[in-house]
Amino acid sequence: MKDRDMDKKLSENPTEIVSESKTSDDRAAGLVQLVQSWMDEGDADEQRETLEYLIHALDEDRLSSRKLFPKELQGKSW
């Protein structure tokens, strides 16, 4: 499948690429392109805000008092 055909399909229905692929290599390539297209369309500020929200939400509802994402390990382990 040509790149521009793949780009057009991604914009119309991204899951179509995966289901139409004949081999596992084609499916893997389709998934890589799909994820890459999601990464390319993202806004850096929006992604940063989303990450901060997810970290807060995951740490807030824990049964344990231990944080999943402690501030002292930011940049070291996550």
Secondary structure, DSSP 8 states (H G I E B T S, - for coil): --HHHHHHHHHH-HHHHHHH-SSHHHHHHHHHHHHHHHHHH--HHHHHHHHHHHHHHHHHT-SSSS-SS-GGGTTTT-
